[in-house]
């Protein structure tokens, strides 16, 4: 009886980690799409403004058009992510375990990504400033916006377990379903997890 209880507790803990990461990834994707949309629109508007001089630069105008279109697509992606963020998490994992997100999971890793984007923005801005100062400023601002991606993913994934625990505490129906829910892939996934830990 004790062995069955321990096995059930292990299954709940494993499933909780999977669900908490799924919720975190949904939230991070939504925020990432918003960040990407803002960055592309800033860079696109900067290129469009820079192109409006005494001589219209068609290359810059085309670049501006492309960046603005990418920004609009990212905004549409954010809308799609918003519609999925409240989708039932238990139904979402019924048939297969969602893949683990390859993203920074600690504050230091998130800051490393942020610093990388910031350095890239400053470098590009420095190279562009002498010929296209408006575009240079726009690129720096766009990269500064993109620098938020690292901290966003790191924060969402590092706090995923705590957020899921809060969700269970506030949603009695979900907590009741979660206590007995067993997707078809759970047993095999736990075995693979144990085998990986044994090899390590």
Backbone torsions as a table, in degrees:
resi	resn	phi	psi	omega
1	UNK	NA	-42.8	179.5
2	UNK	-64.8	-38.8	179.3
3	UNK	-64.1	-41.1	177.7
4	UNK	-64.7	-39.6	179.0
5	UNK	-64.5	-42.6	178.4
6	UNK	-64.7	-39.9	179.2
7	UNK	-65.2	-40.4	178.5
8	UNK	-64.4	-42.4	179.5
9	UNK	-64.1	-39.1	178.4
10	UNK	-65.4	-39.8	177.5
11	UNK	-63.9	-42.9	179.7
12	UNK	-63.9	-39.9	-179.1
13	UNK	-66.3	-43.0	179.6
14	UNK	-64.4	-45.1	-179.7
15	UNK	-65.2	-36.0	178.4
16	UNK	-62.9	-39.9	178.3
17	UNK	-63.6	-42.0	179.7
18	UNK	-64.0	-45.4	-178.1
19	UNK	-68.0	-40.2	-179.5
20	UNK	-64.6	-38.1	178.5
21	UNK	-69.1	-38.2	177.9
22	UNK	-60.6	-44.1	178.5
23	UNK	-64.0	-42.1	-179.9
24	UNK	-64.2	-40.8	179.8
25	UNK	-64.9	-39.7	177.7
26	UNK	-61.2	-45.3	-179.9
27	UNK	-66.1	-42.7	-178.4
28	UNK	-66.4	-37.3	178.1
29	UNK	-63.8	-42.3	178.0
30	UNK	-60.2	-49.8	-179.6
31	UNK	-64.8	-37.0	179.7
32	UNK	-64.9	-41.6	178.5
33	UNK	-62.9	-39.2	177.1
34	UNK	-65.1	-41.9	178.6
35	UNK	-64.3	-45.4	179.2
36	UNK	-62.4	-42.0	179.2
37	UNK	-60.7	-46.2	-179.8
38	UNK	-62.9	-44.3	-178.6
39	UNK	-63.4	-44.6	-179.6
40	UNK	-66.1	-39.2	179.0
41	UNK	-67.0	-39.9	177.7
42	UNK	-63.0	-47.2	179.5
43	UNK	-64.7	-40.3	179.5
44	UNK	-65.2	-43.5	178.5
45	UNK	-66.6	-35.4	176.3
46	UNK	-63.9	-43.4	178.2
47	UNK	-65.2	-40.2	179.6
48	UNK	-65.2	-41.0	178.9
49	UNK	-66.0	-41.6	179.9
50	UNK	-63.7	-32.5	-177.5
51	UNK	-72.7	-17.6	-176.8
52	UNK	-89.8	77.6	177.2
53	UNK	-121.6	-156.6	176.8
54	UNK	-64.6	-26.2	177.6
55	UNK	-130.8	116.6	-176.9
56	UNK	-67.5	127.1	179.5
57	UNK	-93.3	108.1	-176.3
58	UNK	-68.5	-31.5	179.2
59	UNK	-66.2	-44.0	177.8
60	UNK	-65.2	-38.0	177.9
61	UNK	-63.6	-41.1	177.8
62	UNK	-65.4	-41.6	177.3
63	UNK	-61.5	-42.4	179.2
64	UNK	-61.8	-45.1	178.9
65	UNK	-59.3	-45.5	-179.0
66	UNK	-62.8	-45.2	-179.1
67	UNK	-65.1	-40.3	179.1
68	UNK	-66.3	-38.9	176.9
69	UNK	-63.7	-40.6	177.0
70	UNK	-62.9	-40.7	178.0
71	UNK	-61.8	-39.5	178.5
72	UNK	-66.3	-41.2	177.6
73	UNK	-61.9	-41.6	177.9
74	UNK	-63.8	-37.3	177.1
75	UNK	-64.4	-40.3	175.8
76	UNK	-64.9	-37.2	175.3
77	UNK	-62.2	-35.7	176.8
78	UNK	-65.2	-38.0	177.6
79	UNK	-63.7	-43.1	177.9
80	UNK	-62.6	-43.9	178.9
81	UNK	-62.1	-35.3	178.4
82	UNK	-65.3	-38.7	179.4
83	UNK	-68.4	-25.2	-177.7
84	UNK	-91.7	-15.3	-171.8
85	UNK	-66.3	-28.7	-179.5
86	UNK	-100.6	9.7	177.8
87	UNK	-66.0	144.1	-177.1
88	UNK	-55.6	120.5	-175.5
89	UNK	-71.7	-32.2	-179.9
90	UNK	-70.4	-41.6	176.7
91	UNK	-66.1	-30.9	-177.3
92	UNK	-68.8	-23.9	-178.3
93	UNK	-109.6	14.9	-174.5
94	UNK	-63.5	-42.4	-172.1
95	UNK	-94.4	-27.9	-176.8
96	UNK	-155.9	151.2	176.3
97	UNK	-74.7	129.5	179.0
98	UNK	-66.4	144.2	179.9
99	UNK	-66.3	149.2	177.6
100	UNK	-70.0	139.7	-178.8
101	UNK	-75.0	131.9	174.8
102	UNK	-93.4	89.1	-174.6
103	UNK	-153.3	160.0	177.4
104	UNK	-59.8	134.8	-175.1
105	UNK	-115.8	-4.8	179.2
106	UNK	-124.7	163.2	-179.4
107	UNK	-62.4	-39.2	-179.1
108	UNK	-65.2	-41.7	178.9
109	UNK	-65.7	-40.4	177.5
110	UNK	-63.3	-40.3	178.8
111	UNK	-68.1	-33.2	177.6
112	UNK	-62.8	-42.2	176.5
113	UNK	-63.8	-43.7	-179.8
114	UNK	-61.6	-44.4	179.9
115	UNK	-64.2	-38.8	178.4
116	UNK	-59.7	-46.3	178.2
117	UNK	-65.6	-39.4	-179.8
118	UNK	-63.8	-43.6	178.7
119	UNK	-64.8	-42.6	178.4
120	UNK	-60.6	-42.7	179.0
121	UNK	-63.3	-44.6	179.4
122	UNK	-64.6	-39.3	179.1
123	UNK	-64.6	-47.6	178.7
124	UNK	-63.5	-40.9	178.3
125	UNK	-61.6	-41.4	179.0
126	UNK	-64.5	-39.9	-179.9
127	UNK	-69.9	-32.3	-175.0
128	UNK	-90.8	-19.4	-167.8
129	UNK	-61.0	-37.2	-175.6
130	UNK	-67.7	-29.2	-177.8
131	UNK	-105.8	-37.0	-178.3
132	UNK	-135.2	78.1	-173.9
133	UNK	-62.9	-38.5	-179.5
134	UNK	-65.6	-45.5	178.2
135	UNK	-63.0	-36.8	179.3
136	UNK	-60.5	-45.6	178.7
137	UNK	-63.3	-41.7	179.4
138	UNK	-62.7	-40.1	179.3
139	UNK	-65.6	-41.5	177.9
140	UNK	-61.5	-44.3	179.3
141	UNK	-65.4	-39.5	179.5
142	UNK	-64.2	-43.4	179.2
143	UNK	-68.2	-34.7	175.9
144	UNK	-63.9	-36.6	175.8
145	UNK	-67.1	-43.6	179.2
146	UNK	-64.6	-25.6	178.7
147	UNK	-61.5	-19.9	178.9
148	UNK	-70.1	-18.3	-175.3
149	UNK	-60.7	-44.1	-179.2
150	UNK	-59.7	-55.1	177.6
151	UNK	-59.9	-34.8	179.3
152	UNK	-60.8	-52.5	-178.9
153	UNK	-65.4	-42.2	-180.0
154	UNK	-62.1	-43.5	-179.1
155	UNK	-66.0	-44.8	-178.8
156	UNK	-64.0	-45.0	-176.8
157	UNK	-73.8	-35.0	-179.2
158	UNK	-72.1	-28.7	-179.1
159	UNK	-102.6	12.8	-174.3
160	UNK	-62.6	-43.8	-177.0
161	UNK	-63.5	-44.0	179.6
162	UNK	-64.3	-40.0	-179.5
163	UNK	-65.5	-40.4	179.8
164	UNK	-66.2	-37.4	177.5
165	UNK	-62.2	-39.5	177.6
166	UNK	-65.3	-39.9	179.3
167	UNK	-62.5	-43.2	179.0
168	UNK	-63.6	-39.4	179.9
169	UNK	-65.8	-31.6	-175.8
170	UNK	-93.8	-10.2	-177.4
171	UNK	-125.3	93.8	-176.6
172	UNK	-63.6	-37.1	-179.6
173	UNK	-64.3	-44.9	178.1
174	UNK	-64.4	-40.9	180.0
175	UNK	-62.9	-39.2	179.5
176	UNK	-67.5	-43.5	177.8
177	UNK	-65.7	-40.4	-178.1
178	UNK	-63.1	-34.3	-175.9
179	UNK	-64.6	-22.0	-178.0
180	UNK	-122.2	-1.9	-174.1
181	UNK	-76.8	128.8	-179.7
182	UNK	-136.8	97.5	177.6
183	UNK	-66.9	160.4	-172.0
184	UNK	-67.0	-22.2	-175.5
185	UNK	-92.9	-4.9	-169.5
186	UNK	-63.1	-46.9	-176.0
187	UNK	-61.5	-48.4	-179.7
188	UNK	-63.0	-38.9	180.0
189	UNK	-64.3	-39.1	178.7
190	UNK	-67.2	-39.1	178.1
191	UNK	-63.5	-43.0	178.6
192	UNK	-65.0	-37.2	178.7
193	UNK	-64.8	-43.4	178.7
194	UNK	-64.8	-40.8	179.7
195	UNK	-63.8	-39.8	177.8
196	UNK	-65.2	-39.2	177.9
197	UNK	-66.9	-36.8	178.7
198	UNK	-66.6	-39.0	179.0
199	UNK	-68.0	-34.4	179.0
200	UNK	-70.4	NA	NA
